[in-house]
Amino acid sequence: MKCYFIFIIISCLSYFSHAEELSIVLENRQLEFSGSYISGFYQKALVKPSSNRSDSLKFYVTGRQNSQIQVHITNSQSIESSKHKINFDKFTFGCGLNSSGKANINSNGKTELLCIGAQTTITPKHSAGIYSGSILLEVTYL
């Protein structure tokens, strides 16, 4: 039995400080665990954060020129089907984000491309189906 896990990012939240708003400009709106997973087994599903992969979340942040930002993602988030919930094990940062989620807004008021990946564990209790949900991410000035 094949099982596909698709996760769509539909919620992004940006906070502002120092009187200049931060905006998130999505390049790729979804984080997708592509591939086939077999029900009844423990398996790791992984999406690597990369600019040349269509399955990782990609975006830019615009805001105050020459400033530094921090992207925060709470690890206690999940995706769901009608019967089960799958928790994320971890999120990973890439492209213009360093490993702790920091990036710089350039002199043009925009970051380099920022990428986010994720890892989850599929357990025997997860039935075949489509799992989806939203992730809340927060962007703040440092």
Sequence and secondary structure as in RCSB ss.txt:
>XXXX:A:sequence
MKCYFIFIIISCLSYFSHAEELSIVLENRQLEFSGSYISGFYQKALVKPSSNRSDSLKFYVTGRQNSQIQVHITN
SQSIESSKHKINFDKFTFGCGLNSSGKANINSNGKTELLCIGAQTTITPKHSAGIYSGSILLEVTYL
>XXXX:A:secstr
 EEEEEEE    EE  BTTB  EEEEEE EEEEEEEEETTS EEEEE   TT TTSEEEEEE STTEEEEEEE S
  EEE SS EEEEEEEEEEETS TTSEEEE TTSB   EEEEEEEEE TT  SS  B    EEEEE 
